[in-house]
Amino acid sequence: MGLNRKGSRLITVDGTTYRWRVRHRPTYAQGLCWTPLTYAVEAADGEGPGTTLVVTTDQTHPGNWLLAEPGSVRPEHVATGIREARARGWEPARPGSPFLLDRSAGFRSPY
């Protein structure tokens, strides 16, 4: 199953187009600032479901319930994450389990 087109954005990195999305509502742990913000990426022009990249950031979710300073995911962050995941072996066209990329070093709950 692919990413929902609604709320997702397109980005082209090194000639390949990807679709990426931040979950609109935080998970319970993200809402309480226990875990950091994540976003998902997949190839946009694939002919079938491929492997989804799930990137864990070092920021709090913008919809957290504790009114902590929210983080943001910018296109340059997504491009850097995609390049790092590709270098570590992520193959977006190959079906399989999600590829997890943890970039949360330095995340500290503000509470």
Stockholm file with secondary structure:
# STOCKHOLM 1.0

chainA/1-111         MGLNRKGSRLITVDGTTYRWRVRHRPTYAQGLCWTPLTYAVEAADGEGPGTTLVVTTDQTHPGNWLLAEPGSVRPEHVATGIREARARGWEPARPGSPFLLDRSAGFRSPY
#=GR chainA/1-111 SS CCCCSTTCEEEEETTEEEEEEECSSCCHHHHTTSSCCEEEEEESSCSSCCCCEEEECSSCCTTCTTCCCCCCCCHHHHHHHHHHHHHTTCCTTSCSSCEEEECCTTCCCCC
#=GC SS_cons         CCCCSTTCEEEEETTEEEEEEECSSCCHHHHTTSSCCEEEEEESSCSSCCCCEEEECSSCCTTCTTCCCCCCCCHHHHHHHHHHHHHTTCCTTSCSSCEEEECCTTCCCCC
//
